Amino acid sequence: MTWSPDRDAFVRDLEAKPAALRELASALDEDPWDGVDQRERTVFIGMGSSRFAALPVAAMLRAAGRDGAVERASAAVAAPAGRETLAIAISAGGSTPETVAALARHREGGSATIAITNTGGSALVGVAERHIALRAGDERGGVACRSFQHTIAVLLAVLDTPRAIAAARRAADATEDLLERRPTWLPRAVDTLGAGPVFVIAAEERVRSAEQGALMFREGPRVQADASETGDWLHVDVYLTKPLDYRALLFSGSRWDGELLRWVQDRNGRVVRVGAGGIRYPGDEDPDVALLTESLVPELVAADVWRRQA
């Protein structure tokens, strides 16, 4: 498969985030989840960034005592379809074949089915009982960045629509702030992280930021990158700090941050922190705002690494 994203168009897509997010917040006033038949089990289905975006919301559902899970659409062993299941399939373009097939299986098996896409009239919409639009606009850079951000906002509305609207509006302001202040933080972040490999790390509650951040380095500049959860890092990735010139982008907020930083610094590694102790933005202490905002940092860093390659 050939995929050729456009660097300059990708940057313009990022710069359009604040306006697009404000438009989405206004659209959410007409609750897209109103009338949705809640079932005993909610299953989010997707691939790549579509799956990443659902991870925190499924965790929030579980914390509230509800049954929520996120599955790769390609999984051979998956949640059963049935009247007790609400299947929510996510695909920005609406044509991901694995996701279309997974949702079709749920509909045939009696699950309530919803398609979340950035386009209408797609194959995924065709197999769903209901469609919710992301309203992210045309991502001309070929990279799912605004649609990723919008997916999180739309899914937050599953829990509480006013909460999602407020978070989207605050995140639009925070995103605008990071974009405007690029000259004060971006060059240093790029110099610190270098040309890879890059390790992107976040607490479990926001691990989707690490997954998306690593994907941005792989998808744009084609830099080797991987994601890890902060606490788990101490069990699976700490070993790499000794043999490698270790460079990490850390989303602050885990109680394990200090121990991770000690290991990296003791072995002369380098860390760019986002949030407390690092690159700040308005509202970064609010978990909802962080979820909707912080992935902009690795997106912009990846875009600048990409530019330097040229």
Residue frames relative to the residue before (quaternion, step in Angstrom):
aa qw qx qy qz dx dy dz
M 1.0000 0.0000 0.0000 0.0000 0.00 0.00 0.00
T 0.2251 -0.7717 0.5826 0.1199 3.60 -0.89 0.95
W 0.0447 0.7868 -0.6115 0.0706 3.54 -0.86 1.03
S 0.0044 -0.8291 0.5561 -0.0575 3.57 -0.54 1.15
P 0.1318 -0.8031 0.5775 0.0647 3.60 0.05 1.23
D 0.3844 -0.7176 0.5466 0.1964 3.53 -1.24 0.59
R 0.4268 -0.7506 0.4436 0.2401 3.59 -0.49 1.21
D 0.7058 0.4641 -0.2870 0.4517 3.59 0.72 -0.99
A 0.6535 0.4947 -0.3138 0.4793 3.57 1.02 -0.77
F 0.5920 0.5619 -0.3550 0.4559 3.58 1.12 -0.64
V 0.6530 0.5009 -0.3146 0.4730 3.59 0.92 -0.87
R 0.6485 0.5001 -0.3261 0.4723 3.59 0.97 -0.78
D 0.6036 0.5424 -0.3554 0.4639 3.60 1.07 -0.66
L 0.6534 0.5054 -0.3081 0.4719 3.58 1.00 -0.82
E 0.6688 0.5092 -0.3017 0.4499 3.57 0.94 -0.86
A 0.6643 0.4958 -0.2991 0.4728 3.59 1.19 -0.43
K 0.4057 0.7539 -0.4497 0.2547 3.59 1.26 -0.07
P 0.6796 0.5044 -0.3463 0.4047 3.67 0.65 -0.90
A 0.6821 0.4838 -0.2983 0.4602 3.58 0.84 -0.94
A 0.6607 0.5071 -0.3136 0.4561 3.58 0.94 -0.86
L 0.6646 0.5040 -0.3124 0.4546 3.57 0.97 -0.82
R 0.6291 0.5166 -0.3427 0.4690 3.61 1.04 -0.67
E 0.6329 0.5155 -0.3353 0.4704 3.58 1.02 -0.72
L 0.6348 0.5188 -0.3311 0.4672 3.58 1.00 -0.78
A 0.6302 0.5406 -0.3412 0.4406 3.59 0.94 -0.86
S 0.6549 0.5006 -0.3122 0.4723 3.59 0.97 -0.81
A 0.6578 0.5149 -0.3103 0.4537 3.57 1.01 -0.82
L 0.6333 0.5538 -0.3329 0.4259 3.58 1.09 -0.67
D 0.4562 0.6646 -0.4574 0.3754 3.59 1.26 -0.14
E 0.6734 0.3512 -0.2597 0.5964 3.57 1.21 -0.55
D 0.3440 -0.8105 0.4349 0.1884 3.53 0.23 1.38
P 0.3200 -0.7799 0.5011 0.1955 3.64 -0.44 1.15
W 0.6826 0.4810 -0.2829 0.4719 3.58 1.22 -0.38
D 0.4036 0.7204 -0.4756 0.3033 3.58 1.28 0.01
G 0.8243 0.2172 -0.1735 0.4931 3.55 -0.81 1.00
V 0.4610 0.6664 -0.4665 0.3547 3.59 1.25 0.01
D 0.4248 -0.7154 0.5064 0.2266 3.53 -0.89 1.00
Q 0.2384 -0.7868 0.5549 0.1269 3.58 -0.27 1.24
R 0.1641 -0.7953 0.5804 0.0608 3.55 -0.92 0.94
E 0.7173 -0.4428 0.3220 0.4310 3.55 -1.31 0.10
R 0.7957 0.1615 -0.0570 0.5810 3.58 1.04 -0.83
T 0.1354 -0.7622 0.6264 0.0910 3.60 -1.03 0.82
V 0.0650 -0.7956 0.6023 -0.0043 3.56 -0.77 1.09
F 0.1862 -0.7607 0.6154 0.0891 3.56 -0.79 1.09
I 0.1030 -0.8148 0.5705 -0.0045 3.56 -0.81 1.04
G 0.3130 0.7481 -0.5475 0.2067 3.57 -0.90 0.88
M 0.3314 -0.6971 0.5911 0.2341 3.51 -1.40 -0.08
G 0.8352 0.1884 -0.1237 0.5017 3.59 -1.14 0.56
S 0.8455 -0.1229 0.0951 0.5109 3.56 -1.00 -0.85
S 0.5649 0.5802 -0.3962 0.4328 3.63 1.13 -0.45
R 0.6684 0.4664 -0.2914 0.5008 3.57 1.04 -0.74
F 0.6125 0.5621 -0.3574 0.4258 3.59 0.93 -0.85
A 0.6757 0.5421 -0.3015 0.3983 3.57 0.86 -1.02
A 0.6829 0.4979 -0.2889 0.4498 3.58 1.12 -0.60
L 0.4977 0.7055 -0.4174 0.2832 3.62 1.15 -0.48
P 0.7231 0.4351 -0.2993 0.4452 3.66 0.68 -0.89
V 0.6504 0.5227 -0.3306 0.4411 3.59 1.01 -0.72
A 0.6209 0.5207 -0.3448 0.4737 3.59 1.02 -0.70
A 0.6389 0.5169 -0.3246 0.4683 3.58 1.03 -0.77
M 0.6383 0.5204 -0.3233 0.4661 3.59 1.02 -0.76
L 0.6196 0.5303 -0.3417 0.4671 3.57 1.04 -0.73
R 0.6675 0.4946 -0.3077 0.4638 3.57 0.90 -0.89
A 0.6409 0.5278 -0.3251 0.4527 3.58 1.01 -0.80
A 0.6815 0.4619 -0.2737 0.4973 3.56 1.19 -0.57
G 0.6020 -0.6027 0.3428 0.3961 3.58 1.29 0.20
R 0.5749 0.5715 -0.3863 0.4400 3.58 1.26 0.28
D 0.4999 -0.6534 0.4894 0.2892 3.55 -1.22 0.53
G 0.1742 0.7898 -0.5668 0.1567 3.59 -0.40 1.22
A 0.0166 0.8034 -0.5930 0.0510 3.57 -0.92 0.91
V 0.2381 -0.7328 0.6177 0.1575 3.55 -1.28 0.50
E 0.0425 -0.8150 0.5779 -0.0104 3.56 -0.82 1.00
R 0.4624 -0.6010 0.5629 0.3288 3.52 -1.22 0.56
A 0.5012 -0.6703 0.4547 0.3045 3.54 -0.90 0.90
S 0.6520 0.5359 -0.3062 0.4404 3.59 1.19 -0.50
A 0.4517 0.7227 -0.4417 0.2804 3.60 1.25 -0.21
A 0.3810 -0.7218 0.5345 0.2194 3.53 -0.96 0.91
V 0.7262 0.2834 -0.1824 0.5992 3.57 1.20 -0.60
A 0.1178 0.8217 -0.5332 0.1628 3.57 -0.34 1.25
A 0.6913 -0.4544 0.3576 0.4333 3.53 -1.34 0.23
P 0.4885 -0.6781 0.4567 0.3050 3.59 -0.94 0.79
A 0.4487 -0.6374 0.5491 0.3015 3.51 -1.19 0.58
G 0.3134 0.7502 -0.5476 0.1980 3.55 -1.19 0.52
R 0.7078 -0.4938 0.3093 0.3995 3.54 -1.27 0.30
E 0.6424 0.5222 -0.3274 0.4554 3.60 1.21 -0.34
T 0.6844 0.5105 -0.2601 0.4509 3.62 1.29 -0.16
L 0.1618 -0.7144 0.6717 0.1112 3.53 -1.17 0.80
A 0.1192 -0.8060 0.5792 0.0254 3.58 -0.51 1.21
I 0.0698 -0.7929 0.6053 -0.0122 3.57 -0.67 1.17
A 0.0948 -0.8153 0.5712 0.0082 3.57 -0.42 1.25
I 0.1575 -0.8067 0.5688 0.0274 3.54 -0.89 1.04
S 0.2329 0.7326 -0.6157 0.1730 3.56 -0.92 0.98
A 0.4490 -0.7176 0.4541 0.2780 3.58 -0.52 1.16
G 0.7647 0.3599 -0.1963 0.4972 3.56 0.85 -0.95
G 0.4068 -0.7528 0.4361 0.2787 3.55 1.27 -0.31
S 0.6837 0.4955 -0.2870 0.4524 3.58 1.23 0.17
T 0.3608 0.7367 -0.5042 0.2702 3.60 1.21 0.13
P 0.4049 -0.7719 0.4184 0.2553 3.62 -0.32 1.19
E 0.6311 0.5335 -0.3486 0.4422 3.61 0.98 -0.74
T 0.6780 0.4981 -0.2861 0.4586 3.56 0.98 -0.89
V 0.6209 0.5308 -0.3352 0.4695 3.57 1.02 -0.78
A 0.6781 0.4934 -0.2956 0.4577 3.58 0.87 -0.93
A 0.6564 0.5178 -0.3192 0.4463 3.59 0.96 -0.85
L 0.6841 0.4671 -0.3008 0.4727 3.59 0.92 -0.83
A 0.6063 0.5469 -0.3559 0.4546 3.58 1.06 -0.70
R 0.6259 0.5333 -0.3368 0.4587 3.60 1.01 -0.75
H 0.6598 0.5044 -0.3089 0.4634 3.57 0.97 -0.85
R 0.6664 0.4968 -0.3246 0.4514 3.59 0.89 -0.83
E 0.6500 0.5117 -0.3165 0.4642 3.57 0.97 -0.83
G 0.7194 0.4553 -0.2474 0.4625 3.57 1.12 -0.69
G 0.6497 -0.5706 0.3049 0.3991 3.58 1.26 0.14
S 0.4524 0.6696 -0.4710 0.3537 3.61 1.23 0.09
A 0.4667 -0.5794 0.5661 0.3550 3.55 -1.31 0.36
T 0.1230 -0.8402 0.5279 0.0155 3.60 -0.78 0.97
I 0.0400 -0.7772 0.6278 -0.0169 3.54 -1.03 0.96
A 0.1874 -0.7519 0.6223 0.1107 3.57 -1.04 0.83
I 0.1118 -0.7570 0.6410 0.0591 3.56 -0.94 0.94
T 0.1479 0.7960 -0.5662 0.1548 3.58 -0.50 1.20
N 0.4581 -0.6547 0.5222 0.2980 3.52 -1.35 0.17
T 0.7175 0.3460 -0.2207 0.5628 3.55 1.33 0.07
G 0.3598 -0.7077 0.5594 0.2382 3.55 -1.21 0.46
G 0.7896 0.3557 -0.2207 0.4486 3.57 -1.24 0.27
S 0.4463 0.7013 -0.4506 0.3254 3.60 1.16 0.43
A 0.6918 -0.4597 0.3504 0.4328 3.56 -1.33 0.14
L 0.6468 0.5235 -0.3314 0.4447 3.59 0.99 -0.78
V 0.6323 0.5200 -0.3277 0.4717 3.57 1.00 -0.81
G 0.6439 0.5644 -0.3131 0.4108 3.56 1.06 -0.77
V 0.7366 0.3810 -0.2412 0.5040 3.61 1.12 -0.52
A 0.6158 0.5517 -0.3418 0.4468 3.61 1.29 0.05
E 0.4907 -0.6396 0.5055 0.3076 3.54 -1.23 0.49
R 0.7990 0.1095 -0.0250 0.5907 3.57 1.16 -0.61
H 0.1940 -0.7811 0.5867 0.0888 3.57 -1.10 0.76
I 0.0840 -0.7592 0.6434 0.0498 3.56 -1.05 0.85
A 0.2994 -0.7856 0.5224 0.1421 3.56 -0.69 1.13
L 0.4333 -0.7108 0.5003 0.2378 3.57 -1.05 0.83
R 0.2052 -0.8250 0.5025 0.1572 3.60 1.18 -0.51
A 0.3479 0.7584 -0.4820 0.2674 3.59 1.02 0.81
G 0.4709 -0.6774 0.4470 0.3459 3.60 1.22 -0.17
D 0.6680 -0.5022 0.3767 0.3997 3.54 -1.35 0.06
E 0.2125 -0.7727 0.5877 0.1116 3.58 -0.63 1.12
R 0.1877 -0.8511 0.4846 0.0743 3.54 0.19 1.35
G 0.5982 0.5748 -0.3643 0.4231 3.59 1.20 -0.35
G 0.4654 -0.7104 0.4232 0.3156 3.57 1.25 -0.22
V 0.6441 0.4749 -0.3183 0.5082 3.59 1.29 0.23
A 0.4135 -0.7098 0.5116 0.2519 3.58 -0.87 0.95
C 0.1321 0.7943 -0.5763 0.1401 3.58 -0.17 1.30
R 0.7168 0.3765 -0.2466 0.5326 3.62 0.70 -1.00
S 0.6507 0.5133 -0.3361 0.4473 3.60 0.93 -0.80
F 0.6032 0.5423 -0.3550 0.4647 3.60 1.10 -0.61
Q 0.6645 0.4977 -0.2904 0.4758 3.58 0.89 -0.96
H 0.6838 0.4874 -0.2874 0.4607 3.59 0.90 -0.90
T 0.5947 0.5662 -0.3723 0.4326 3.59 1.06 -0.66
I 0.6472 0.5140 -0.3219 0.4619 3.58 0.93 -0.88
A 0.6645 0.5058 -0.3122 0.4530 3.59 0.88 -0.90
V 0.6609 0.5002 -0.3077 0.4672 3.58 0.92 -0.88
L 0.6846 0.4780 -0.2926 0.4660 3.59 0.95 -0.80
L 0.5757 0.5667 -0.3839 0.4473 3.60 1.10 -0.55
A 0.6188 0.5610 -0.3373 0.4343 3.56 1.12 -0.66
V 0.4921 0.6248 -0.4415 0.4154 3.61 1.23 -0.24
L 0.7064 0.4548 -0.2432 0.4848 3.55 1.06 -0.86
D 0.7753 -0.1632 0.2021 0.5757 3.55 0.83 -1.06
T 0.3375 -0.7850 0.4802 0.1982 3.58 -0.31 1.21
P 0.6522 0.4886 -0.3496 0.4622 3.68 0.81 -0.76
R 0.6150 0.5396 -0.3416 0.4625 3.59 1.05 -0.70
A 0.6633 0.5024 -0.3028 0.4648 3.59 0.94 -0.88
I 0.6444 0.5209 -0.3247 0.4560 3.59 0.96 -0.83
A 0.6681 0.4972 -0.3017 0.4641 3.57 0.89 -0.94
A 0.6588 0.5073 -0.3119 0.4597 3.59 0.94 -0.86
A 0.6466 0.5250 -0.3243 0.4486 3.60 0.97 -0.83
R 0.6733 0.4914 -0.3053 0.4605 3.59 0.92 -0.83
R 0.6600 0.4863 -0.3092 0.4820 3.59 0.98 -0.80
A 0.6505 0.5155 -0.3137 0.4612 3.57 1.03 -0.77
A 0.5914 0.5525 -0.3680 0.4577 3.59 1.10 -0.60
D 0.6559 0.4941 -0.3058 0.4818 3.58 0.99 -0.83
A 0.6669 0.5044 -0.3031 0.4571 3.59 0.95 -0.88
T 0.6385 0.5229 -0.3168 0.4674 3.57 1.02 -0.82
E 0.6379 0.5256 -0.3139 0.4673 3.55 0.99 -0.86
D 0.6403 0.5314 -0.3201 0.4529 3.57 1.00 -0.85
L 0.6712 0.4926 -0.3035 0.4635 3.61 0.86 -0.91
L 0.6461 0.5180 -0.3198 0.4604 3.57 1.00 -0.79
E 0.6850 0.4929 -0.2907 0.4509 3.57 0.88 -0.92
R 0.7456 0.3971 -0.2160 0.4897 3.59 1.06 -0.74
R 0.2243 0.8159 -0.5089 0.1583 3.60 1.17 0.36
P 0.6761 0.5111 -0.3371 0.4099 3.64 0.77 -0.84
T 0.6718 0.5183 -0.3055 0.4321 3.61 1.14 -0.51
W 0.8164 0.2436 -0.1258 0.5083 3.62 1.11 -0.44
L 0.6255 0.6024 -0.3516 0.3495 3.59 1.02 -0.70
P 0.6674 0.4994 -0.3505 0.4270 3.69 0.73 -0.84
R 0.6629 0.4988 -0.3161 0.4603 3.59 0.93 -0.83
A 0.6387 0.5266 -0.3306 0.4533 3.59 0.99 -0.79
V 0.6595 0.4988 -0.3058 0.4720 3.58 0.96 -0.85
D 0.6566 0.5076 -0.3148 0.4606 3.59 0.93 -0.85
T 0.6653 0.5118 -0.3058 0.4493 3.59 0.99 -0.81
L 0.7331 0.4293 -0.2420 0.4687 3.57 0.88 -0.92
G 0.2801 -0.7947 0.4997 0.2006 3.56 1.13 -0.55
A 0.7016 -0.4832 0.3491 0.3905 3.53 -1.30 -0.42
G 0.7047 -0.4773 0.2602 0.4559 3.58 1.20 0.44
P 0.4968 -0.1032 -0.8488 -0.1484 1.39 -2.42 0.55
V 0.2569 -0.7507 0.5938 0.1337 3.55 -1.23 0.63
F 0.1725 -0.7714 0.6070 0.0822 3.56 -0.95 0.93
V 0.1405 -0.8039 0.5773 0.0278 3.57 -0.68 1.15
I 0.0676 -0.8417 0.5312 -0.0687 3.54 -0.61 1.22
A 0.0981 0.7863 -0.6043 0.0828 3.59 -1.02 0.81
A 0.6081 -0.5344 0.4431 0.3850 3.53 -1.31 0.39
E 0.6877 -0.5023 0.3327 0.4051 3.56 -1.19 0.57
E 0.6577 0.5365 -0.3207 0.4205 3.60 0.93 -0.88
R 0.7878 0.2127 -0.1224 0.5650 3.60 1.18 -0.47
V 0.2292 0.8115 -0.5133 0.1592 3.57 1.13 0.58
R 0.5326 0.6197 -0.4173 0.3977 3.58 1.18 -0.39
S 0.5942 0.5625 -0.3676 0.4420 3.63 1.13 -0.55
A 0.6494 0.5009 -0.3115 0.4798 3.57 1.03 -0.79
E 0.6523 0.5173 -0.3169 0.4545 3.58 0.93 -0.89
Q 0.6815 0.4750 -0.2870 0.4771 3.58 0.90 -0.93
G 0.6420 0.5379 -0.3292 0.4361 3.58 0.95 -0.84
A 0.6642 0.4884 -0.3082 0.4747 3.58 0.89 -0.89
L 0.6322 0.5370 -0.3334 0.4481 3.59 1.00 -0.79
M 0.6272 0.5494 -0.3463 0.4300 3.60 0.99 -0.76
F 0.6569 0.4948 -0.3145 0.4741 3.60 1.02 -0.73
R 0.6791 0.4787 -0.2970 0.4706 3.58 1.01 -0.75
E 0.7244 0.4749 -0.2559 0.4293 3.57 0.90 -0.95
G 0.7272 0.4138 -0.2477 0.4884 3.59 0.99 -0.76
P 0.8366 0.1723 -0.0887 0.5125 3.60 0.11 -1.24
R 0.4015 -0.7311 0.4668 0.2940 3.62 1.27 -0.02
V 0.3265 0.7337 -0.5086 0.3104 3.54 0.98 0.97
Q 0.5060 -0.6294 0.4891 0.3295 3.57 -1.02 0.75
A 0.1519 0.7837 -0.5814 0.1573 3.57 -0.75 1.09
D 0.0471 -0.7915 0.6093 0.0114 3.52 -1.16 0.64
A 0.3383 -0.7418 0.5510 0.1778 3.55 -1.23 0.54
S 0.0040 -0.7857 0.6185 -0.0068 3.54 -1.21 0.62
E 0.4287 -0.6456 0.5632 0.2867 3.54 -1.29 0.48
T 0.6072 -0.6379 0.3237 0.3458 3.58 -0.82 1.02
G 0.7038 0.4479 -0.2820 0.4738 3.59 0.76 -0.94
D 0.6655 0.5029 -0.2983 0.4639 3.56 0.97 -0.86
W 0.5292 0.6437 -0.3965 0.3853 3.58 1.16 -0.59
L 0.6523 0.5352 -0.3104 0.4380 3.58 1.02 -0.81
H 0.7141 0.4173 -0.2411 0.5077 3.58 1.29 -0.28
V 0.8106 0.2994 -0.1313 0.4858 3.59 1.10 -0.57
D 0.7992 0.3003 -0.1475 0.4994 3.63 1.01 -0.70
V 0.4654 0.6966 -0.4463 0.3147 3.60 1.18 -0.32
Y 0.5991 0.6031 -0.3501 0.3935 3.58 1.11 -0.69
L 0.6474 0.5491 -0.3195 0.4210 3.58 1.11 -0.59
T 0.5532 0.6307 -0.4007 0.3684 3.61 1.18 -0.31
K 0.6479 0.5346 -0.3240 0.4353 3.60 1.16 -0.44
P 0.7778 0.3495 -0.2270 0.4704 3.66 0.71 -0.91
L 0.7322 0.4380 -0.2329 0.4666 3.60 1.14 -0.54
D 0.4525 -0.5616 0.5929 0.3581 3.51 -1.39 0.24
Y 0.1400 -0.8850 0.4409 0.0524 3.49 0.43 1.36
R 0.0177 -0.7795 0.6249 -0.0405 3.57 -0.84 1.09
A 0.0216 0.8235 -0.5638 0.0592 3.58 -0.72 1.05
L 0.2203 -0.7014 0.6585 0.1606 3.50 -1.30 0.57
L 0.0834 -0.8322 0.5478 -0.0212 3.55 -0.46 1.26
F 0.2493 -0.7247 0.6245 0.1505 3.55 -0.87 1.02
S 0.3734 -0.7696 0.4784 0.1989 3.56 -0.44 1.26
G 0.5269 0.6694 -0.4531 0.2628 3.53 -1.27 0.42
S 0.6164 0.5253 -0.3601 0.4631 3.59 1.25 -0.10
R 0.5178 -0.6277 0.4729 0.3379 3.58 -1.10 0.59
W 0.6464 0.5103 -0.3167 0.4705 3.57 1.29 -0.14
D 0.3542 0.7612 -0.4840 0.2467 3.61 1.26 0.07
G 0.6768 0.5306 -0.3074 0.4072 3.58 0.81 -1.02
E 0.6779 0.4806 -0.3027 0.4667 3.58 0.90 -0.87
L 0.6235 0.5313 -0.3387 0.4629 3.58 1.02 -0.75
L 0.6701 0.5027 -0.3032 0.4542 3.58 0.88 -0.96
R 0.6228 0.5452 -0.3489 0.4395 3.59 1.01 -0.73
W 0.6595 0.5059 -0.3093 0.4619 3.57 0.91 -0.89
V 0.6849 0.4847 -0.2988 0.4546 3.57 0.83 -0.93
Q 0.6992 0.4757 -0.2838 0.4519 3.59 0.83 -0.94
D 0.6294 0.5380 -0.3362 0.4487 3.59 1.04 -0.74
R 0.7442 0.3507 -0.2018 0.5315 3.58 1.18 -0.53
N 0.5535 -0.6781 0.3533 0.3302 3.55 1.26 0.68
G 0.3568 0.7100 -0.5236 0.3072 3.56 1.03 0.76
R 0.3582 -0.7212 0.5530 0.2141 3.55 -1.30 0.11
V 0.0940 -0.8022 0.5895 0.0069 3.54 -1.04 0.87
V 0.1565 -0.7122 0.6747 0.1147 3.52 -1.14 0.81
R 0.1706 -0.7975 0.5729 0.0813 3.57 -0.68 1.08
V 0.1736 -0.7530 0.6275 0.0951 3.55 -1.14 0.76
G 0.7216 0.3106 -0.2826 0.5504 3.55 -0.67 1.15
A 0.8357 -0.1443 0.1073 0.5190 3.59 -1.13 -0.61
G 0.8173 0.2227 -0.1899 0.4964 3.55 -0.87 1.00
G 0.7886 0.2616 -0.1385 0.5389 3.58 1.24 -0.01
I 0.8047 -0.1558 0.1674 0.5478 3.57 -0.89 -0.98
R 0.1288 -0.8258 0.5483 0.0277 3.57 -0.43 1.24
Y 0.0101 -0.7599 0.6492 0.0307 3.53 -1.34 0.33
P 0.6395 -0.5473 0.3558 0.4061 3.62 -1.09 0.51
G 0.8227 0.2292 -0.1789 0.4885 3.56 -0.87 0.98
D 0.4118 0.7437 -0.4659 0.2453 3.62 1.21 0.12
E 0.5919 0.5600 -0.3731 0.4436 3.59 1.27 -0.12
D 0.6060 0.5260 -0.3395 0.4908 3.59 1.34 -0.20
P 0.4410 -0.7299 0.4462 0.2712 3.64 -0.50 1.11
D 0.6423 0.5230 -0.3348 0.4492 3.61 1.01 -0.72
V 0.6546 0.4983 -0.3087 0.4774 3.58 0.97 -0.86
A 0.6352 0.5272 -0.3293 0.4584 3.58 0.98 -0.83
L 0.6345 0.5438 -0.3307 0.4386 3.58 0.91 -0.88
L 0.7466 0.4212 -0.2147 0.4682 3.55 0.96 -0.89
T 0.7495 0.4429 -0.1979 0.4504 3.58 1.19 -0.46
E 0.7103 0.5641 -0.2975 0.2979 3.54 0.65 -1.18
S 0.5869 0.5854 -0.3930 0.3979 3.63 1.07 -0.46
L 0.4954 0.6503 -0.4332 0.3794 3.60 1.24 -0.24
V 0.6036 0.5768 -0.3708 0.4067 3.62 1.04 -0.67
P 0.7242 0.3871 -0.2858 0.4940 3.66 0.65 -0.87
E 0.5747 0.5708 -0.3930 0.4353 3.61 1.11 -0.49
L 0.7041 0.4493 -0.2686 0.4798 3.58 0.87 -0.93
V 0.6219 0.5218 -0.3462 0.4702 3.60 1.03 -0.72
A 0.6567 0.5066 -0.3140 0.4621 3.59 0.89 -0.89
A 0.6434 0.5221 -0.3245 0.4562 3.58 0.98 -0.82
D 0.6828 0.4769 -0.2960 0.4677 3.60 0.99 -0.78
V 0.5927 0.5322 -0.3577 0.4873 3.60 1.10 -0.63
W 0.6216 0.5453 -0.3080 0.4705 3.54 1.05 -0.87
R 0.6583 0.5075 -0.3038 0.4656 3.58 0.94 -0.91
R 0.6716 0.5031 -0.3012 0.4528 3.58 0.92 -0.89
Q 0.5787 0.5774 -0.3705 0.4410 3.59 1.12 -0.57
A 0.6650 0.5224 -0.2960 0.4441 3.54 1.06 -0.84
